[in-house]
């Protein structure tokens, strides 16, 4: 997500950034690594703050129940 001085990676429920990166590409790489390690979901925000992509890592049954 956009942040002063670059792009921030935040964990779910955290009010503060876990890390800040100079480019969105670097932030996405760090977020992907963290999400894969934790088996969680990664949301990518655009410059406008809106979610532009989401990826789930870990136990994500396919097809989804519903």
N, C-alpha and C positions, 0 to 999 in steps of 0.2 A: 504494500500500500504506500502511496506517496507520503513522504516524511521530510521534515526540514533537513536539507543537506543530502537527500537521496531517497532510498526506498527502504521501508521497514519490514521486518519479519516479526509477527506477533503470534504467540500461542493463543489458543482458544481460551477466552475468559481473562486474559491478561490485559491490563490497562497500559502497560509499558511495552515498548518494543524489545524483543529478544536480541535483535541485531539490526544495524542499519548499514546499507550498502550503497555504493556510488551509482550503480546501474540497476535497472529492474531485472536484467538478466542474472546478475549476481545474487540478487535477493530471491529470485525464483529458484535458483540452484540450491541455495541454503535452505529455503523453505521445503523444497522437495526432499532433500536429504533428511531433514528433521521429521517430516510427515511419514516418510518410508520407515525410519527408525522407530517411530512411535505407533505406526499403523493407524494413522489418522487422516483427516481430510485437509487438502490444501486449497485455499481460495486465492485467486490472483485478481487483484484490483487494478483497474486502469488509472490513468492520470486524474480522471474525474471522480475517483473513489468508488465507482460502481464495480461489482464483480463481473469480470470478463471471462473467467474460466475457473473450473473446479475439478479437482482430481481426488479420488479416494484411494488410499493405500491400506493394505492389510486385509482384514476379513470383510469383504464386500461381496456377498452372494449374488450370483447372476443366474437366471434373471431375478430381478427384485420381486419380492412378494407384494401383491396388491391386487 
